[in-house]
Every structure is written in C-alpha cells, then in structure tokens.
Amino acid sequence: MLTGGNGMVGRNIRQHPDAGRWDILAPSSAELDLTDFAATSRFFKTERPEVVIHAAGRVGGIQANIANPVDFLVTNADLGRNVILAARQAGVTKLLNLASSCIYPREAVNPLREDLILKGELEPTNEGYALAKIFALRLCQYINKEDGGVRYKTFVPCNLYGRYDNFSPEHSHLISAIIHKVELARTGGSETVEIWGDGTARREFMYAGDLADAVFKAISDFDAVPDILNVGVGFDYSINEYYEAVARVVGWQGRFVHDMTRPVGMKQKLVDVERQKHWGWAPPTALDDGIRSAYHYYMGEAGK
C-alpha cells in the first residue's frame, strides 16, 4: 500500500525498477480520502496490505507554508494519524513513514543527527508541517513500544527534487522553482534572475528517484532498517550554487541579483548519514545529472 502514489515521491517509487516485484495499491485522493479515518480504515481492513509506505502529504515551498500554516498542520496530522492507526487496526506489521528534515530544531548543530529531534525550537516558516511530521514519527514509535509484533519505521529524507516535482511558483520547492525561473529568463531573454536573501544559506537536496531506491532497499530487509533513519547525500550546497548548477544545465548565462528583504529560512540543513552508511546505502545520482532529469521532465511531460 502506497499513499501519495501520484505525488513526486510516490510516482518515483512506482517507476523504480523494483516496483514490478510488488502488487502496489496506490489509490488516488479521489478514490480514497485519507483525511477520512472511517474510509481509510475500511480500505485497510479490506485490502490488508503486507507493507505500507506512507508518502502522502500536503507539501509546498516556503511561500505556501507561510501562507497556509493551518492547512499544513491539520491536513498532514490527519494523514499521518489516519494511515498509521488504520494500518495498526488492520494488522499491518510493516509500515515505513516518510518524514522530512524540517522536523529538526532550527538551531541544531549540523549535520543533524536523529537523536536531535524535539531538542529545540522549530523553524517558524514551516513549523506546522514539521509538527505534523513529528506527530506521525512519534506515533510510530509509541505503537512499536506497545506492540512488539509490529515494526513501524520512519525515514527522514533531506530536501528532494526531480521528475514529477511541482514547478508552479506558488507551491514549488527550491530546485524546481529555480528551474522554472531560470528557464523563463532564458526563453524571455532576461539578463537577471532574482535570489531571495544573499544566497549563502546551505541546503542538502537529493534526487527523488534515489529516495525510491532507498525505500525498496528497506522493503527487501525491513528488520535491518533503524526505527528512525536520515536519508540524504551527506553534503550540501549554498543557494547560490544551486542557481549556478541550474544555469549550467539550462544554458542561461545571465547574472543573479539578491533581494535581501525576502525570508530565507534556516541557514543550513544537512542531515547526518552515519546510520545510513552503516545500513549500507548511498544515493547514486549526481547533482547535475538529477537537475538535468528534472529539467527534461519540466520541458516535456510537465508541460512547463
């Protein structure tokens, strides 16, 4: 059972080479409203999946999080609660919950270790989303404590980008937003592209297809997966460097200007990948290759 099967992460999971080894249930939101607990519970009890991957979520970039904090908190909390509790009621013993690195305290020392969760104040610009993800993570831990027969585990991915990303300015994350802005500059003949802040804030981004690869590794040997596991590349780049990488791929040769009045969020967000290394996995896709794949999707299937 895959929730969020039509989102960026879900679609990358469904198109992974190992997906053909499984019968994947991935109902759309029109087919199953996961914010309706009764409907979600009926679905789980009827289908009784062997494994659940919870990838559904109300997601968006910094603008969307600032504008809609109630929706980001309540919708994501409802999704996590309903999926996890419905799975438990239906007797599902294996569940992989996908969280986000925004659950780490804003002032935590980087790289962000798994034991730092709830050890400080969250970043205000996406606090609602982070609280909902922490709720789901803790719910999985509490269920594991109460029932030794289940294994409900949580991946904490770093920021993601790639094919099937959302490129609309209102809802996009950083790299997809940059692709959109730089491509518009290229086709429109603009000599400048604006960057929020001074561009020195650092972020870690992983190609979404690589997260799908980690998911299928987890399914193949679920017992070996830690209860909480950061999933990332283990190094970061500045915002300016991401703009430069996209410009290289797109072929735009203008200059960047900085709007110092805009919010920039945390100065750095880099996850610690020591547990991941011990688990025996690393993401295979280099930054420029991933951006090129996302750009080709944007220019073709996404329809710009």
C-alpha positions in Angstrom: 0.0 0.0 0.0 1.5 3.3 -1.1 -0.1 6.6 0.0 0.6 9.6 -2.1 1.2 7.5 -5.1 0.5 10.4 -7.5 3.0 12.8 -5.8 6.6 13.2 -6.7 7.9 10.6 -4.2 5.0 8.2 -5.0 5.5 8.4 -8.7 9.2 7.8 -8.4 8.5 4.8 -6.2 6.0 3.4 -8.7 8.5 3.8 -11.6 11.5 2.3 -9.8 12.9 -0.8 -11.5 12.0 -2.9 -8.4 8.4 -1.8 -8.4 7.5 -4.7 -10.7 8.2 -7.2 -8.0 5.2 -5.9 -6.0 1.5 -5.6 -6.4 1.3 -1.9 -5.5 -2.0 -0.4 -4.2 -1.8 3.4 -4.8 -5.3 4.8 -4.7 -5.7 8.4 -5.7 -7.2 11.0 -3.4 -10.4 10.8 -5.5 -10.5 7.0 -4.8 -9.6 7.2 -1.1 -9.8 10.3 1.0 -7.0 9.7 3.6 -8.3 12.6 5.8 -11.5 10.4 6.4 -10.5 7.9 9.0 -13.6 5.7 8.6 -12.9 5.4 4.8 -9.2 4.8 5.4 -9.9 2.1 8.0 -12.3 0.3 5.7 -9.8 0.3 2.9 -7.1 -1.2 5.0 -9.3 -3.8 6.5 -10.5 -4.8 3.1 -7.1 -4.9 1.3 -4.9 -5.9 4.2 -1.6 -4.8 2.7 1.6 -6.6 3.6 3.6 -3.4 3.8 2.6 0.3 4.0 4.6 3.2 2.6 3.2 6.5 3.8 4.3 9.1 1.3 1.1 11.2 1.2 1.3 14.8 2.3 0.3 18.4 1.8 3.6 19.8 0.6 4.9 23.1 -0.7 7.7 25.6 -0.6 8.4 28.4 1.8 5.7 30.7 0.3 3.0 28.1 0.7 4.0 27.1 4.2 3.9 30.8 5.3 0.6 31.5 3.7 -1.3 28.3 4.9 0.1 27.1 8.2 -3.3 25.7 9.4 -3.7 23.5 6.4 -0.1 22.3 6.5 -0.5 21.3 10.2 -4.0 19.9 10.2 -4.0 18.1 6.9 -0.7 16.4 7.4 -1.5 15.5 11.0 -4.8 13.9 9.8 -3.0 12.0 7.1 -0.4 10.6 9.4 -2.9 9.7 12.2 -5.3 8.0 9.9 -2.9 6.0 7.8 -0.8 4.8 10.8 -3.8 3.9 13.0 -5.8 2.3 10.2 -2.7 0.1 9.4 -2.4 -0.9 13.0 -6.1 -1.8 13.2 -5.9 -3.9 10.1 -3.0 -5.9 11.5 -0.3 -4.4 9.2 3.1 -5.3 10.8 5.4 -3.3 8.4 5.0 0.4 7.9 7.5 2.9 6.5 6.6 6.5 7.4 8.3 9.3 5.3 9.0 12.4 7.4 11.1 15.5 6.5 14.3 17.1 7.7 12.3 20.1 8.7 11.5 18.3 11.9 14.9 19.2 13.3 15.4 22.2 15.5 16.4 25.4 13.7 19.4 26.0 15.9 20.6 22.4 16.0 24.3 21.8 15.1 24.7 20.4 11.6 24.9 17.6 10.5 21.6 16.8 12.0 21.6 13.5 13.9 18.4 11.5 14.5 18.7 12.0 18.3 18.3 15.8 18.0 14.5 15.6 17.1 12.5 17.6 19.7 15.6 19.0 21.2 14.9 22.7 20.3 12.6 25.2 18.6 11.5 24.5 15.0 12.0 26.8 12.0 8.9 29.1 12.1 8.4 29.3 8.3 7.4 25.6 8.1 6.6 24.8 11.8 3.1 23.5 11.1 4.3 20.9 8.6 7.1 19.9 10.9 4.8 19.4 13.9 2.6 17.1 11.8 5.6 15.1 10.7 6.9 14.8 14.3 3.5 13.6 15.4 3.5 10.8 12.9 7.0 9.8 13.8 6.2 9.7 17.5 3.0 7.7 16.8 5.0 5.1 15.0 7.4 4.9 18.0 4.6 4.6 20.5 3.0 1.8 18.6 6.3 -0.1 18.5 6.5 0.2 22.3 3.0 -1.0 22.8 3.1 -3.9 20.3 6.3 -5.8 19.9 4.9 -7.6 16.9 4.9 -4.6 14.6 7.7 -2.5 13.0 6.7 1.0 12.1 9.7 2.9 11.0 10.5 6.4 9.7 12.7 7.8 7.0 13.8 11.4 7.4 14.8 12.4 3.9 16.6 15.6 3.2 15.1 18.0 0.7 14.0 16.4 -2.6 13.8 17.3 -6.2 13.4 15.5 -9.5 10.9 14.2 -12.0 7.2 14.8 -11.1 8.1 17.7 -8.9 5.7 20.7 -8.7 7.1 23.6 -10.8 4.4 26.2 -10.1 5.9 29.3 -8.3 3.3 29.1 -5.5 3.9 25.6 -4.5 7.4 24.6 -5.7 10.4 23.7 -3.7 13.8 25.3 -4.2 15.3 23.4 -7.2 12.1 23.2 -9.2 11.5 26.9 -8.5 15.0 27.7 -9.8 14.4 25.6 -12.9 11.2 27.5 -13.6 12.8 30.9 -13.0 16.0 30.3 -15.0 14.1 28.7 -18.0 11.8 31.8 -18.1 14.9 34.0 -18.1 16.4 32.0 -20.9 13.4 32.0 -23.1 12.4 35.6 -22.3 15.9 36.9 -22.9 16.2 38.3 -19.3 19.7 39.2 -18.2 19.0 38.7 -14.5 17.3 36.2 -12.1 16.4 37.1 -8.5 17.6 35.1 -5.5 15.9 35.5 -2.1 18.4 36.7 0.5 22.1 36.6 0.0 22.1 33.1 -1.3 24.6 31.8 1.3 22.1 29.6 3.2 23.0 26.0 2.6 20.7 23.1 1.7 21.0 19.4 1.0 19.0 18.1 -1.9 18.6 14.5 -3.1 17.1 13.2 -6.3 13.7 11.8 -5.6 14.5 8.6 -7.6 17.2 7.9 -5.1 14.8 8.0 -2.2 12.7 5.5 -4.1 15.8 3.3 -4.3 16.2 3.5 -0.5 12.5 2.6 0.0 12.9 -0.6 -2.0 16.1 -1.5 -0.1 14.2 -1.1 3.1 11.3 -3.3 1.9 13.7 -6.0 1.0 15.2 -6.2 4.5 12.9 -4.4 6.8 14.4 -5.7 10.1 17.7 -4.1 9.3 16.2 -0.6 9.0 16.7 1.6 12.1 13.5 2.9 13.7 14.5 6.4 12.6 16.8 6.9 9.6 18.1 10.0 7.9 18.2 9.5 4.1 20.4 12.0 2.4 23.5 12.7 0.3 25.7 13.8 3.3 26.8 17.1 1.9 25.2 20.4 0.9 25.5 23.4 -1.4 24.6 27.1 -1.0 21.5 28.5 -2.6 23.8 30.4 -5.0 25.4 27.2 -6.0 22.1 25.6 -6.8 21.2 28.6 -9.0 24.6 28.2 -10.8 24.1 24.5 -11.3 20.6 25.0 -12.9 22.0 27.8 -15.1 24.7 25.3 -16.3 22.1 22.7 -17.2 19.6 25.1 -18.8 22.3 27.1 -20.7 21.4 30.5 -19.3 24.4 32.9 -18.9 22.9 35.9 -17.2 23.6 37.2 -13.7 21.9 36.8 -10.3 20.6 39.6 -8.1 19.7 39.3 -4.5 16.5 40.5 -2.7 17.6 41.0 0.9 14.0 41.7 2.1 12.9 38.1 1.5 12.8 35.3 4.1 15.4 32.6 3.7 14.6 30.0 6.4 17.3 28.1 8.2 21.0 29.0 7.4 21.8 25.3 7.0 20.0 22.0 7.0 22.3 19.0 6.4 21.4 15.6 7.8 23.9 13.2 9.4 24.1 10.0 7.3 26.2 7.8 9.6 23.3 5.4 10.3 22.6 5.3 6.6 26.2 4.4 5.8 26.0 1.6 8.4 22.8 0.5 6.8 24.8 0.1 3.6 23.2 2.6 1.2 24.2 5.8 -0.6 22.3 7.9 -3.3 23.7 7.2 -6.8 22.6 10.4 -8.7 25.0 13.4 -9.0 23.5 16.9 -8.7 23.9 18.0 -12.4 22.5 14.6 -13.6 19.5 14.9 -11.3 18.8 18.5 -12.3 19.1 17.5 -16.0 16.5 14.8 -15.5 14.2 17.2 -13.7 14.7 19.9 -16.4 13.8 17.4 -19.1 10.7 16.5 -17.3 9.8 20.1 -16.9 10.3 20.9 -20.5 8.4 17.8 -21.7 5.9 15.8 -19.6 5.3 18.7 -17.1 4.3 20.9 -20.0 6.0 23.9 -18.4 
